[in-house]
């Protein structure tokens, strides 16, 4: 008879390690090693997670609040923010991986500038081209939802690649002007 752990978390961890040992014993060692290597781990701590969640909720929440307050729900902004922009990023990321399958990690100054300039360009596009009025709200929806996904997955770096990294099973990163400094603080804080 096994001894019962004092806490539920300890019990769950013990159960998981027992099942992991059973799988390791039953499965081919090479397959088990591949599965362990593919398992994703969190790259950010509690500060980075909280920052992404709060910022993402604020961005998406501002659009929801504004559209509900005005009584004008705009499906094109939601479609473009949740489908259009992510599809563009996924297409670019897929093209980049096909050209060079090695993992990329770009934290250069150019990457930092582009992480601000690209979304700002789409956000302001409606001012210069009135037919693109929907891009400002769509940009905030895309960035906010990507931030929340990055927080849930524990992805560091720029949130733009959060969805495509998840779908392509990659861990590629580009620097983010806002979140890269927060992630560096998170790495310096003591973990318990």
PESULDA-V125153 format. One record per helix or strand. SS is the DSSP state (~ for helix, > for strand). FROM is the first residue (numbers start at 1). TO is the last residue. Records with the same first field share a line. If there is no record, write none. Layout:
BEGIN
SS->FROM-TO  FROM-TO
END
This chain:
BEGIN
~->8-26  29-38  46-70  75-99  109-128  130-132  135-153  159-168  179-188
>->105-106  173-174
END
